[in-house]
Amino acid sequence: MKKAGGGLKPLVYVTRKLPEEIISRLKENYEVDMWPEEEVQVPREVLVEKVKKADALLTVITDQLDEELFSAANHLKVVANMAVGYDNIDLDAASRRGVAVCNTPDVLTDTTADLTFALLLATARRMIEAAEFVKNGEWKSWSPLLLAGTDVHHKTIGIVGMGKIGTVVAKRAAGFDMEIIYHNRRRHEVAEEMLGARYCEMDELLAEADFVVCLAPLTEETKGMFGADQFRKMKKEAIFINASRGPVVDEAALYDALQSGEIAAAGLDVFELEPIGADHPLLPLPNVVALPHIGSATKETRLAMMDTCCDNLDTIFADRAPQTLVNKDFLNWRKQEWSTGSLGIAED
């Protein structure tokens, strides 16, 4: 396994501090250069400088990989992005330069579904508010409607984005005897047959659902898809949950809907601009549960995501197609190189 510059090992730049067990695995096959901070993002100017020498990048969702960055890369072969989503990466720019972009699907499906449903429960039953109530010494006695929330069982859940995670959330909802309705680009016949899910047009879903759960990927079509019109069409008792990407929601419109009582509450794991500060306008609202983008944050799942990134690097440098390739145009580029005899790739 040789690097483009002729050295013994390819150089991998890692944009976050990772556990020693993952770094040890990487060092078996690669030279490793790693940003030393776990919670502080690598500065843009540092990333641009590092990519000039890197054969591979191991990135996280907050790293912006755009035309400028790919233009600075001299030897880059692959980006292993530690996330399912890849809206932080300019796929066209990567493909034009023959850079494979890989993500980490599947290994986080159940974990993210668990968090999504936990967020739904916490918001419905006012769990965060109740925990703070006790910690602040405000619990003086039992009263009939003290911190009374709303039932989840036998209610209607409307899932927007019935992909793998949405399907597993629906499976959890079925265990709560919920009626499951969904909206998606395509019908999901398996979810309909196995879970009794019912396809709805968007307006119908908004009008019927007690819980509107957004799990749609961020695209040009979905950006801002939840705005003032959508919140007006929801029930006044409805609860909105977003565990997908922040920019799918117009946060100003969400604030107005919560403040005016157009909807009852919101549970948010993601925000338009992350991280948010304590001065974010949604945080003072008592009917908002806010989490710091922890959908896949269990030790087991995050380690599995890191291992998937390593697997993707290994397959690329072994001239094989990775299992979780995002930019399929990369294969066309490699086939052209293969036909000229400069590079080879075997499709698994």
N, C-alpha and C positions, 0 to 999 in steps of 0.2 A: 504494500500500500504506500504509494509515493505521492508526495505533494506536487502541485503544479510547478512550483519553483525549483523542483529537483531535490528537495530534502528527503530525509528518510520517512517522515510522517507528515500527514496533512495537519495544518494548523486550524484548530477550532477556537473561535472566540465565543465565550459564554457570557451573556449579558446580565446574569444574576448569580450571586453566590449560591452554589448547590451543595448538597451533602457530600461528604468525603467518599461515600460508597459509589456515587455516580461519577465523581471526578476520577476515582481510581479506575473505574471501568473505561472511561474515556482515554485515560493515559496509556492504556494497553495498546491503543492503535493510533493515537493522535498526540500532537503537541497541544497543550491546553493553556489558553490565556483567559482569565476570568475576571470580570468586574468584582471587586471584593465586598460589595455591599449586598445585603439580602433585601432590605426594605427601601433602599434609595436607588432610583432609576439611573442607569448609565447616562451621563450627559450626551447630548446629541453630537457635540464636537468630538468627543472621545470615540463614540461608535463609528462616526465617519472615518476617523483616523485608523481605527482597528480593522475596519473592513478592507482597507487597502492591501493588507497582508494576509487576510484570512482566506482559507480554503472552504470554511464552513462557519455558519453562525448557529448558535443555539439560543433562541430568543423567547421572550414572553410577550403577552398580548399588548402591553403598553409601549413596546418598541415600535417606532414608525419606520418602516422600510419602504422608501419611496424611490422615485426616479433619481434623485440626487444621490442617495445612498448606493444604489446599484451602479450608478455611473462611476462612483469612486472605487468600486471593487475591481481588482485586477485578476484575482485567482478564484473567486467565489464559485463554488459548485452547488452548494445546497444550503437552504435555510430550514432548520428544524424548529418549528414554532410550537411552544408548549401550551397549546390551547386547541379547542375544536375550531373556534372562529379564526378567521384570517383577514378580517377587515383592516388590520394594521399593515397589510402588505400589498404593494402594487404588483399584482400577479403578471400583468402585461409586461411591466418593466423587467421582472425576473425572467420571464419566458424568452424575451428578446435577447437576453444575455446568456441564455442557456443555464439558468439557475433553477434547480428543483426546489419547490416549496412544499413542505410536509407539515401535517398537523397531527393531533393526538386524539382522534375520535374513539368511541366505543369504551375505552378504559374508564371514562368518567361519567358515562351515561347514568348508571344507577346512583352514584354519589350526588350528581347534580340534581337528579330527580328527588332524592331524599331531602336535599336542602330546599328545593322549590316547595315541596309539600310542607316542610317544617316552617317555612316562611309564611305560607298560607295559614297554617294552624296558629302560629304566633300572632299574626295580624288579626285573625278572626277572634281569638280568645284573649287578646290584649295582654299577652304574656310578658313582653318587655316592660310595658307600663306597670303591670302588677308586681313584677320583680323589683322595680325601682321604688314602688309604693312601699314595699316592705323594708327595703334597704334604707329608705329615708325616714323610717320611723313613723309613717303616717297611718299604719294599720292599728286602729283603736278598738274596733269591735266588728262583729259580723253584721252585715246588713243585706236585705233581700236582693238589691241590685248593685251591690258593690262591684265595680269593674266588670259588669256583665257584658260579655261579648255576643257572638252569634254562633249558632250551630254550624258545623261543617257537614255532618252526616245527613244524608238524604237531600242535600241541596244540589244545585246544578253548577257544574264547573264547565267553563268555556275555554278551551285551549286554542290559542292562536299560534300555529306552528307545530303541526303534528309530525315532527321528525322522530328520531330515536328517543330523545329525552322526553318530548311531549307524550310519546306512547307509554313510556314507563311512568310518567306522572299520572296518566290516565289509569294505569294499572293500580296505582296506589289509591286513586280516587274511587275505583271500583270497590276496594276494600272498605271504604267508608259509605258504601251504598249510595254514591252520588250518581246523578244523571250526568252523562258525559256528552258534551257537544263540542265540535271543533271546526276550525276554519284552516284551510291549508291550500297551497298551490294546486295540489293533486289530492284526489280522494285516497283515503287510507283504508282499503278494504279489510286488511287484517285486523286493525283496531275496531272496525265496525263489527266484524264477525266474532272476534274473541272477547271484546270488552263491551259490546253494545253501544259503541260510540256512534253519534249521529252527526253527519256533515251539515253545516249551516253556512249560508252566506254571512258575511261579516256583520251586517246590520241586525240580522236575526239573532246571531250569537250575543251581540252587545245587549240586546233587549231582553234576552231570556236568562243569561247567566247570573248567578249569585256571586260567582268568583270568575273574573276574567284573568287568565294566566297567559302572559306573553312569553313565548319561547321561540319566536321567529328570529332567523339570522339577520344580521345587519347588512342590507343591500341598498342600492339607490331607491328601490321600490318600497322598502320597509322603513326607511329613515323618516321619522316624524309621523309614522302611521297612527299613533295614538295622540290625537290632539283634542281641541275643544269640542268638535263635532262628535267624536267618538265617546267622550266622557258624558256628553249630554244625552246620548242614546242609551247609556247604562242605567240600571235601576239605582234609585237613591240609596238602597241598602247594599249595593254591590261593593265588592272589594277587588281592587286591582293589584295584581302581582306581576312584577317584571324580574325575570331571572335570565334574560337573554343578553341584550346590549342596551346601554343607556340611550343612545341617540334614536332609538325607535319611538321614544316618548318626547313630546313637547312638555318639558318640565314646568314651564310657566302655566300652561293650560292645566296640567295636573294639579299644581298648587291652587289655582282658582277653583277647580272642581272640588277639591278637598275642603277648601276654606268656605265655600258657599254651600256645601252639603249636597252637591250634585251626585257625589259618590260617598260611600261611608268611610273608606280607609284605603291605604296602599301599603304593600310590602315590597321593598326594593332592594335588590342585591347589586344593582348596577345603576350608573348615573352617566349623564351626558358627557361630563368632563371629570375624569378620575385622576387622583383621589379628590374627594370633596373635603372642604374644611368645615369647622364647627359652625361657621356663619352661613352655611347653605340654607336657603329659605325654607326648604321642606323639613328640616330637622326639628324646628320648634313645634311643629304640628303634632298634637298628641295622637292623632290617628294615622301616623306614619311609623312603620318599622323599617329602619335602614341598616343594611349590612354592607361590609366592605369587599364586595365582589369575591365571595368565598364559596361559590357554587360547587367547585370540585375540591375544596380544601379539607381533605382528610390525608393523613400521612400515607396510607396505602395507595390512594389514588394519585396523589402528586408524585410519588416515587414511580408508579406505573407510567405516568405521563413522561417522566424523565427517561425511563427505560425505552419508551417508544421513540423518543427523540434520538437516543443512541442507536436504536435499531435502524432508523431511517438514515442516519449518517453512514452506518456500516454498509447498507445496501447500495447507496450511491457510490461509495468509494470502492465497492466490489463490482461496479458497473452493472448493477441490477436495478430494476424498477422497484421503488419502495412501495409498501402496501398502502400507505396513506398519502400518496401524492395528491396535491391540490391542483396545481397547474398542469393539466393534461397536455397542454401545448409543449411542455418540456420534452415529452416523449417524441413528438414530431421533430423537434430540434435535434435530439440525440440520434434519431434515425437518419437524419441528413448527414450528421457527422460520421455516423457508422458507414454510410454509403461512400463517403470520401476516404474512408480508411483511417480517420484520425482518432476515433473513439468507438468503443463497443458498448452495447447494452443488451442484456437478455431480459425479456419480459417474462415475469413469473406468471 
